[in-house]
Amino acid sequence: MKDDAAARADRYDVRSILGGVRLRRNRKADWSRRLVRETTLSHNDLIWPLFVVDGDGVTDPVASMPGVNRLSIDRAVEAIRQAADMGIPAVALFPNTPASLRDERGSEALNPDNLVCRACRAIKAAVPDIGLITDVALDPYTSHGHDGLIVDGRIANDETVEILARQSVIQAAAGADVIAPSDMMDGRVGAIREALDDAALLDTQIMAYTAKYASAFYGPFRDAVGSGTMLKGDKKTYQMDPANGTEALREAELDIAEGADMVMVKPGLPYLDIVWRLKDTFGMPTFAYQVSGEYAMIAAAAAAGVLDRDTAILESLGAFRRAGADGILTYFAPDAARLLSAD
């Protein structure tokens, strides 16, 4: 008579249970894993967000984002030239506007010689073949830190949209290839498309911040652009509720109908389900933003020795691609490009 252990072994015969199927066979070696890999990440999937400041020869570290700097235009041009050499196809510009140039209406946004416009012209002159994406919103220019005008204590949607359309034309005329409205005002994509077309800027693309959530993960970004200490209240009346998913589909449907060429989800990793739903539903070019808080968490964990920085970078970016993102805005873009080149 067999003992109990032998009897249990007979009952749970692994070969009989699997019927010859063993998924680990395809994982046995690097070459095999590469052959059956479902998702790939390449240089072509990377967009590098950059912060620009006034001055010459300025490299100003962002304390809450170790390894990220605010750059003067001359330094930004050099960094972007290196990014292009690394195979990064596009960069996204965000200005740190001096407090002296900010006011209640964000008037500096409409200055054709403002910081971001000067940066656009310099970058296009030096690195003409790189894609140049510019942010359209008023928060880098307002003294109250909001993305729109405040009228009677409320963010005024339609009045803000009029300014955003003018801002878009100014940036496109300065050399921006892609206008990326991040304000979350209703109707702004259609107004921007009409304004660009009226200005004969027919080829300027629109990457809509379609599902931008009122997130806790933006703190380091606001430090980087200098609006964090200025913000009065919160942005919950215009940015999306983190609890909502189906609402993102409605936002996407409207943005696409109004003329968006690409849609975006922001933040990234906490909202991969939204990336998947947008891509699966609409089949549009879909992007995600690995935001400042996500960057800061990975950088801090790596500095503390609790995870491997390089592995975490590629794994996190691969997750965006697996969820359906066609590209990722990430502060890790140069690191990722270096790692992919060494792979």
C-alpha positions as CSV (number, residue, x, y, z in Angstrom):
1,M,0.0,0.0,0.0
2,K,1.3,3.4,-1.0
3,D,1.9,6.0,1.7
4,D,-0.2,9.2,1.7
5,A,2.6,11.3,0.0
6,A,2.9,8.9,-2.9
7,A,-0.9,8.8,-3.3
8,R,-1.0,12.6,-3.5
9,A,1.8,12.6,-6.1
10,D,-0.3,10.3,-8.3
11,R,-3.4,12.4,-7.9
12,Y,-1.5,15.5,-9.0
13,D,0.6,14.3,-11.9
14,V,1.9,17.5,-13.4
15,R,2.5,15.9,-16.8
16,S,-1.1,14.6,-17.0
17,I,-2.5,18.0,-15.9
18,L,-0.6,20.0,-18.4
19,G,-1.2,17.6,-21.3
20,G,2.2,18.5,-22.8
21,V,1.7,22.3,-22.6
22,R,4.5,24.1,-20.8
23,L,4.5,27.9,-21.2
24,R,7.9,28.1,-19.6
25,R,9.5,26.6,-22.7
26,N,9.2,29.9,-24.5
27,R,10.8,31.7,-21.5
28,K,13.9,29.4,-21.3
29,A,16.3,31.7,-23.0
30,D,16.8,35.4,-24.0
31,W,16.5,34.6,-27.7
32,S,13.2,32.8,-27.2
33,R,11.7,35.5,-25.0
34,R,12.6,38.0,-27.7
35,L,10.9,36.0,-30.4
36,V,7.6,35.7,-28.6
37,R,7.5,39.1,-27.0
38,E,4.1,40.8,-27.5
39,T,5.0,44.4,-26.8
40,T,8.1,46.3,-27.9
41,L,9.5,49.6,-26.8
42,S,11.8,51.7,-29.0
43,H,13.2,55.1,-29.3
44,N,10.3,56.0,-31.6
45,D,7.9,55.7,-28.6
46,L,9.6,58.5,-26.6
47,I,8.7,62.2,-26.2
48,W,11.0,64.2,-23.9
49,P,9.3,67.0,-21.8
50,L,11.7,69.9,-21.2
51,F,11.5,73.0,-18.9
52,V,12.9,76.2,-20.3
53,V,13.8,79.4,-18.4
54,D,15.1,82.8,-19.3
55,G,18.8,83.6,-19.3
56,D,22.0,82.2,-20.9
57,G,24.0,79.2,-19.8
58,V,21.4,78.2,-17.2
59,T,21.1,74.7,-15.9
60,D,18.8,74.9,-12.8
61,P,18.0,71.6,-11.1
62,V,14.4,70.9,-10.1
63,A,14.8,69.8,-6.5
64,S,11.7,67.6,-6.4
65,M,12.8,65.8,-9.6
66,P,16.4,64.7,-9.2
67,G,18.2,64.6,-12.6
68,V,15.7,67.0,-14.2
69,N,16.8,70.6,-14.9
70,R,15.3,73.8,-16.1
71,L,17.3,74.9,-19.1
72,S,17.9,78.3,-20.7
73,I,17.2,78.3,-24.5
74,D,20.8,77.8,-25.5
75,R,21.2,74.8,-23.1
76,A,17.9,73.4,-24.3
77,V,19.0,73.6,-27.9
78,E,22.1,71.6,-27.1
79,A,20.1,69.0,-25.1
80,I,17.6,68.6,-27.9
81,R,20.4,68.2,-30.4
82,Q,21.7,65.3,-28.3
83,A,18.2,63.9,-28.0
84,A,17.8,63.9,-31.8
85,D,21.1,62.1,-32.1
86,M,19.8,59.5,-29.7
87,G,16.8,58.8,-31.9
88,I,14.2,60.6,-29.8
89,P,11.6,61.9,-32.3
90,A,10.0,64.7,-30.3
91,V,10.2,67.0,-27.4
92,A,7.6,68.9,-25.4
93,L,8.3,72.4,-24.1
94,F,7.1,73.9,-20.8
95,P,8.1,77.4,-19.8
96,N,9.0,78.7,-16.3
97,T,7.6,82.2,-16.7
98,P,9.1,84.8,-14.3
99,A,6.6,86.0,-11.7
100,S,7.0,89.5,-12.9
101,L,5.5,88.5,-16.3
102,R,2.4,86.8,-14.8
103,D,-0.9,88.4,-14.3
104,E,-4.5,87.5,-13.7
105,R,-5.2,87.0,-17.4
106,G,-2.0,85.2,-18.4
107,S,-1.3,88.0,-20.9
108,E,2.3,86.8,-21.5
109,A,0.8,83.7,-23.3
110,L,-0.1,86.0,-26.2
111,N,3.3,87.6,-26.5
112,P,4.8,86.3,-29.8
113,D,8.3,86.9,-28.2
114,N,7.6,85.1,-25.0
115,L,9.9,82.4,-23.6
116,V,8.3,79.4,-25.3
117,C,8.1,81.1,-28.7
118,R,11.7,82.2,-28.6
119,A,12.6,78.6,-27.7
120,C,10.6,77.2,-30.6
121,R,12.4,79.5,-33.1
122,A,15.8,78.6,-31.7
123,I,15.1,74.9,-31.6
124,K,13.7,74.7,-35.1
125,A,16.7,76.7,-36.5
126,A,19.2,74.3,-34.8
127,V,17.4,71.0,-35.0
128,P,14.7,71.3,-37.7
129,D,13.8,67.7,-38.0
130,I,12.8,67.0,-34.4
131,G,9.1,67.2,-33.5
132,L,8.2,70.2,-31.3
133,I,5.2,70.0,-29.1
134,T,4.0,73.0,-27.1
135,D,1.7,73.2,-24.2
136,V,-1.4,75.4,-24.5
137,A,-2.9,76.5,-21.2
138,L,-2.7,79.6,-19.1
139,D,-1.3,78.2,-15.8
140,P,2.4,79.0,-16.8
141,Y,1.3,82.6,-17.3
142,T,-1.3,83.4,-14.6
143,S,-0.6,84.8,-11.2
144,H,-3.2,82.5,-9.7
145,G,-1.8,79.3,-11.2
146,H,-5.0,78.2,-13.0
147,D,-5.3,77.0,-16.6
148,G,-8.0,79.6,-17.4
149,L,-9.4,83.0,-16.6
150,I,-11.2,83.6,-13.3
151,V,-14.5,85.5,-13.6
152,D,-16.7,86.0,-10.5
153,G,-14.7,83.3,-8.7
154,R,-15.2,80.6,-11.4
155,I,-12.9,79.4,-14.2
156,A,-14.5,80.9,-17.3
157,N,-14.6,78.3,-20.0
158,D,-15.6,80.2,-23.2
159,E,-13.5,83.3,-22.5
160,T,-10.5,81.1,-21.8
161,V,-11.0,79.1,-25.1
162,E,-10.8,82.3,-27.0
163,I,-7.4,83.1,-25.6
164,L,-6.2,79.5,-26.0
165,A,-7.0,79.6,-29.7
166,R,-4.9,82.8,-30.1
167,Q,-2.1,81.3,-28.1
168,S,-2.1,78.2,-30.3
169,V,-1.7,80.3,-33.5
170,I,1.2,82.2,-31.9
171,Q,3.0,79.1,-30.9
172,A,2.5,77.4,-34.3
173,A,3.7,80.4,-36.1
174,A,6.9,80.3,-33.9
175,G,7.6,76.7,-35.1
176,A,5.5,74.3,-33.0
177,D,4.6,71.2,-34.9
178,V,2.1,70.0,-32.4
179,I,-0.2,72.0,-30.2
180,A,-1.1,70.2,-27.0
181,P,-4.0,71.9,-25.1
182,S,-3.7,70.7,-21.5
183,D,-6.4,73.1,-20.0
184,M,-9.4,70.8,-20.1
185,M,-11.8,73.6,-21.2
186,D,-14.9,72.3,-23.1
187,G,-14.7,73.0,-26.9
188,R,-11.1,74.2,-27.0
189,V,-10.0,71.6,-29.6
190,G,-12.5,72.7,-32.1
191,A,-11.7,76.4,-31.5
192,I,-8.0,75.7,-31.8
193,R,-8.4,73.7,-35.1
194,E,-10.5,76.5,-36.6
195,A,-8.0,79.2,-35.6
196,L,-5.1,77.2,-37.0
197,D,-6.9,76.6,-40.3
198,D,-7.9,80.2,-40.5
199,A,-4.2,81.2,-40.1
200,A,-3.2,78.8,-42.9
201,L,-1.5,76.5,-40.4
202,L,-3.3,73.5,-41.8
203,D,-0.5,71.0,-41.1
204,T,-0.1,71.9,-37.4
205,Q,-1.3,68.8,-35.4
206,I,-3.3,68.8,-32.2
207,M,-2.4,66.4,-29.4
208,A,-5.4,66.8,-27.0
209,Y,-4.9,66.2,-23.3
210,T,-8.2,64.3,-23.6
211,A,-8.3,62.6,-20.2
212,K,-6.4,64.8,-17.8
213,Y,-7.2,64.0,-14.2
214,A,-7.2,66.2,-11.1
215,S,-4.3,64.2,-9.8
216,A,-2.0,64.3,-6.8
217,F,0.9,63.3,-9.1
218,Y,1.5,66.8,-10.6
219,G,3.3,68.4,-7.6
220,P,6.9,68.3,-8.9
221,F,5.8,69.7,-12.3
222,R,4.2,72.7,-10.7
223,D,7.4,73.3,-8.9
224,A,9.3,73.1,-12.1
225,V,7.2,75.6,-14.0
226,G,6.9,77.9,-10.9
227,S,3.1,77.7,-10.4
228,G,3.0,75.5,-7.4
229,T,3.1,78.2,-4.8
230,M,0.8,80.5,-6.8
231,L,-2.1,78.0,-7.2
232,K,-5.2,79.2,-5.4
233,G,-7.6,76.3,-4.6
234,D,-7.6,73.2,-6.9
235,K,-8.5,72.3,-10.5
236,K,-11.3,69.9,-9.8
237,T,-13.9,71.9,-11.6
238,Y,-12.2,71.4,-15.0
239,Q,-9.8,68.4,-14.7
240,M,-11.4,65.0,-14.5
241,D,-12.4,63.1,-11.3
242,P,-9.9,60.2,-10.7
243,A,-12.9,58.0,-10.0
244,N,-14.3,58.2,-13.5
245,G,-13.5,56.1,-16.5
246,T,-16.4,56.2,-18.9
247,E,-16.3,60.0,-18.9
248,A,-12.9,59.7,-20.6
249,L,-14.6,58.1,-23.5
250,R,-17.0,61.0,-23.8
251,E,-14.1,63.4,-23.7
252,A,-12.3,61.5,-26.4
253,E,-15.4,61.3,-28.6
254,L,-15.7,65.1,-28.4
255,D,-12.0,65.8,-29.0
256,I,-11.9,63.6,-32.0
257,A,-15.0,65.1,-33.5
258,E,-13.5,68.6,-33.0
259,G,-10.4,67.7,-34.9
260,A,-7.8,66.2,-32.6
261,D,-5.1,64.3,-34.4
262,M,-3.9,62.5,-31.2
263,V,-5.4,61.9,-27.8
264,M,-3.5,61.7,-24.5
265,V,-4.1,60.3,-21.0
266,K,-2.5,62.0,-18.0
267,P,-1.2,60.8,-15.5
268,G,0.1,57.5,-16.8
269,L,0.6,54.4,-14.7
270,P,-2.4,54.9,-12.4
271,Y,-4.6,55.3,-15.5
272,L,-3.4,52.5,-17.8
273,D,-7.0,51.2,-17.9
274,I,-8.0,54.6,-19.5
275,V,-5.2,54.3,-22.1
276,W,-6.5,50.8,-23.0
277,R,-10.1,51.9,-23.2
278,L,-9.4,54.9,-25.4
279,K,-7.2,52.9,-27.8
280,D,-9.6,50.0,-27.9
281,T,-12.6,52.2,-28.5
282,F,-11.4,54.7,-31.0
283,G,-8.2,53.3,-32.6
284,M,-6.7,56.8,-32.5
285,P,-3.1,57.6,-32.0
286,T,-3.0,57.5,-28.2
287,F,-0.4,58.8,-25.9
288,A,0.2,58.8,-22.2
289,Y,2.2,61.1,-19.9
290,Q,4.4,59.6,-17.2
291,V,4.1,62.6,-15.0
292,S,6.5,64.3,-12.6
293,G,5.2,62.4,-9.6
294,E,5.7,59.1,-11.2
295,Y,9.2,60.1,-12.2
296,A,10.0,61.3,-8.7
297,M,8.8,58.1,-7.1
298,I,10.9,55.9,-9.3
299,A,13.9,58.2,-8.9
300,A,13.5,58.3,-5.1
301,A,13.1,54.5,-4.8
302,A,16.1,53.9,-7.0
303,A,18.2,56.4,-4.9
304,A,17.1,54.6,-1.8
305,G,18.3,51.3,-3.2
306,V,14.9,49.6,-3.1
307,L,14.6,49.0,-6.9
308,D,16.9,49.0,-9.9
309,R,16.5,52.3,-11.7
310,D,17.2,51.1,-15.3
311,T,15.0,48.0,-15.0
312,A,12.2,50.1,-13.5
313,I,12.4,52.7,-16.3
314,L,12.0,50.2,-19.1
315,E,9.4,48.1,-17.2
316,S,7.2,51.1,-16.5
317,L,7.5,52.4,-20.1
318,G,6.8,48.9,-21.5
319,A,3.6,48.9,-19.4
320,F,2.3,52.0,-21.3
321,R,3.0,50.2,-24.6
322,R,1.2,47.1,-23.4
323,A,-1.8,49.1,-22.5
324,G,-2.0,50.5,-26.0
325,A,-0.1,53.8,-25.9
326,D,1.6,54.7,-29.2
327,G,4.0,56.9,-27.4
328,I,4.9,58.2,-23.9
329,L,5.9,61.6,-22.7
330,T,8.5,60.8,-20.1
331,Y,11.3,62.6,-18.3
332,F,13.2,59.3,-18.5
333,A,13.4,59.6,-22.3
334,P,17.2,60.1,-22.5
335,D,17.8,57.3,-20.0
336,A,15.4,55.0,-22.0
337,A,17.0,55.9,-25.3
338,R,20.4,55.0,-23.8
339,L,19.2,51.7,-22.4
340,L,17.5,50.7,-25.6
341,S,20.6,51.5,-27.6
342,A,22.6,49.2,-25.3
343,D,20.1,46.4,-25.4
